[in-house]
C-alpha cells in the first residue's frame, strides 16, 4: 500500500502526501516521501534509491 514517510529523525508516516509536522525533526516542513514498501520498514524504497543509477550516470 502506498504511503508517505519522513526520512528525518522522526520517521513519521501518513497515508497521504503532506509535510513533516514534528518541529524537533531536521525535515520539519519538508514533504514526506512516497513509499510503497509492504513490510512497514520503509527500507525497500531506500534500497532501490541507493542501487538505482542516477539519470546523469545512466547515460
WOWOQUI-V89180 format. One record per helix or strand of 3 or more residues. SS is the DSSP state (H for helix, E for strand). FROM is the first residue (numbers start at 1). LEN is the number of residues. If there is no record, write none. Layout:
BEGIN
[[SS FROM LEN] [SS FROM LEN]]
END
This chain:
BEGIN
[[E 3 3] [E 33 3] [H 43 9] [H 55 4]]
END
